[in-house]
Amino acid sequence: MEKVLIAGANGTTGMEVVKNLQGHPSFEPIAMIRKEEQQATFDNMNVKSVIADLEGDVEPAVQGIDRVIFAAGSGGKKVKEVDRDGAINLIDRSKAAGVRKFVMLSSMGTDDPSQNEELQEYLEAKKEADEHLKSSFLEYSIVRPGALTNNEKTNKIKAAEKLGEYGEIPRKDVAQVLVDCLQPNMLKNKTFEILSGERATELALQEIDQVS
């Protein structure tokens, strides 16, 4: 079993990632949390957890970890400290620890933050984190969903390196995509956008994977 560290495991999307990994035949989830009182939630789920802060020393959290999913977010409160610097911190420590793959939850619009004045600072922070990951020589997948909703999972998406449209997608479907990216050589060093769609998730991702 490979160990997967989920940064932001206590968040809404991160929790869906953890649930997707429970009982997985190949991967064991390790929830990365900031506060000791959050451990009880994961203890009750029989999921191991590790306390670490993206703004501090995350080196102990990545020891013995095979793959990382970054699903953390500041909620707009600390975009530079968490969404940018926190991600860069974890990327660097993951590389030093020999992590095999880093899966980044990014955002649609990150390629051109100037197009969204309201979210520009956040998107700029995410863009810098994405670019740092691309240049890190770590194997990666960067997933850029549209607006996240709490709707039920559909198992149907549309995916492309650039979709050319905006829209929504349930967090549960996004979590499934993040987990699918963990597979060896799956969506290796790919950056792509996803929205709700009509294609089965697995097929949509396979099509992206085949784009050179």
N, C-alpha and C positions, 0 to 999 in steps of 0.2 A: 504494500500500500504506500503510495506517495503522499506526503503531507502537503496540504495546501493551506497557506496562511491567507485569511480573509481580513484585509484592512477595512475597517468600517463595519464589522460584523454586527454591531448593535444597531446599525441604521436600518431603514426600511428595506432598501435594496440588498444590503449586505446580509440581512437576516434571511431573505429569500434565497440567496446564494448558499448559505449554510444549510437550509432545508433541502435544497437540491442535492447537496453533497452527502447528506445523511444516508448511510447505508449504501453509498456508491461502491461498486466492486473494485475500483482502481484508486480512489482518492479518499484520504481522511481529512476532514475539515479541522482547522485550528483557528478559532475565533480570536482576532486581535482586538482587545478592548482597552479603554482608557481608565476605567474605574473598577475598583475591587468589587463594589456592590453589583456590577453587571455580571459577575461570574455565575451567580446563582441561576440566571436564565439559561446559561449554556450547560451548567451542571445538570439541570433538570432535563435537558435535551440529550444528555450523555455525549456532549461535544466538548472536547478539550479547549481551553482558552489560555491566552497569555496576555499579560498587562503590559502595554507599551503605548507611548504617546508619539504621534508623528512629529510633534514639535521638539521631541527630546531624543533619547538614545533608543533606537529600535534594533540595534545590533543583536541583543539577546533573543528578540522575537523571531529572527530569521535563521537562527542556528538549527540545522537539521531539517530545514524546509526545502521541499523540492520545487514547488510552484507557488506563485503569489497572485491573488486577485485583489486589485485596488478598487474598492467600492466605497471609499471614504469620501466625505464631503463636508465643507464648513457650513453649508446652508446660507452662504453669502456673507457670513460674519468674519471669516478669516481666510479670504480667498488666497492671499499671497502666502500666509503662514502654513495653511493646510493643503489647499488644492494645488499649489505650486511647490513650495519648499518642502512640505510634508511628503509629497509624492516623490520629489527628487531625493530626499533623505532615504526613503524606503527603497527606491531604485538602486541607489549607490550601495546601500548595505546588502541588498539582495545579490547584487553582482559580486561583492566581496565574499559573500557566504556560499557562492556556487549554485544559486538558484537556477533551475533549468529554464523556466519561462515566467514571464511577467505579463499578466492580463490586466489592461487598464480600462476602467470605465471612464470614458471621456464624455463628450457632448457634441451633438450636431451644432454646427456653426463655429466650431473651434478653429477651422481652417482660415476663417476670415472674421475675427471678432468685431471689426469696425462696422459690420453690417447689422449689429444688434446693440444699440446704444445702451439699453437697459441692462444687459448682461455682459457688456464689453469687458469690464474688469475681470469677471469670473472666467470668461472665455479666453482672455489673454493668459490668465494663470494656468488654465488647463492646456492651452497650446504650448506654453513653455515646458510644462511637465511632459507632454506628449513628445515634444522634440528632444527632450533630454533622454527619454526612454529609447527613442529611435537611434540615438547616437551612442547608447551605452554598450552596444555589442551583446546585450542580453537578447535572447529570443523573446519576441513579444507578439501580442495581439492588442490592437487599440479599437475599442468598440464605441461608436458614437451614436447613441440613440437620440430620438426626438424627445418631446416633452413626456415625462414619466407620469403614468397614472396608476391608481390602485385597483384598476379593473381586473377581472379574472384572466387567468392565462388562456391564450388562444392557440398556442403552438403554431401560429401562422404569422409570418413576417414578410417584409420586402427588405432586401439588402443589396448594397452596391458601394463601391468605393466612394461614389458621390451620387446621391439619389436625385438631387436637383429639385427637391420639394421638402416641405416641413409637415409635421404631423405629430401623432402621439403613439405611445406603445406602453403596454402594461409592464410594471416593474418585474412581474413574474416571468414574462417572456424575455426581458433583458437578462435576468438572472440565469435563465436557461442558456442563453447565448454565451454568457461569461463562462459558465461551466463547460460548455461544448468546446470552447477555445483552449481548455486545459489539455486536451488530447494531444499526444506527441505528433508534431508536424502538422497539426490542424491550424489553418489560418496563420501559418508561420510568417511573422514580420509583415502582417497585413493591418491596414487601417481602413475601417469601413463604417458606413452609416446603416442604421436599421430603423424601421418603422413597422407598425402593424400592417399586415398585408394578407395576401391570399396563398402564398407558398408555404408549405410545411417548413418549419425552422431548419430541420436537418438538410433539406434539399436546397434551400436558399443559401445556407452557409457553404455547402459543397460547390455551388456555382461560383461564389466569391473565391473560394479556394483555388479554383481552376483558372482564374484570371492571372495572367503572367505579369 
